[in-house]
Amino acid sequence: MNIFLIYVQFCYVSKEVEYSWFELWEESREEGSPPVRWGKFVDAFIDHFLHAETKAACAAEFESLRQDILNVWEYLMRFAHLSKYAIYMLPTMEPRLRRFVQGLSPLVINEVTTAALNYDMNYGKMVAFAQATETRKFRNRMEREGSNKARSVGNFGGSSSSGRSAFKGGSLGPS
């Protein structure tokens, strides 16, 4: 499910209902409890107001999540957001790491998989390694494309030893 649709669904909850629910939720907490962290409040709010169908759609989206056209950072943010709807898939850090790697693009997955097998990689190290690999490969591709363009531009304007243009065999002088 698209995050925009979730937001729209939340917008339909009236301010009065939100405030009433918040008051009831606050009152249900134990006396002298420490202040609530934002994440805990958001989780309680989502559990109360988000429909079961929406939660199921987000879990299904997580299960099929792939990096595709996203960069590693965007994929990580989407992965983190949707993973809370599929907790059953990620009981420990090992399946979380495995699922993250499975969704990576072909550009980085081979090196990341090799690193996961050969080095002691936790989730944070794996994300950093994937980002660094993506950046390096992107930079290499840009350098290759830049040098290819420079070579091809040089060929179009140059001349061969026969006095003819290297481009389509045309002559250098007027006809």
Order of alpha helices (4+ residues) and beta strands (2+ residues): alpha-alpha-alpha-alpha-alpha-alpha-alpha-alpha
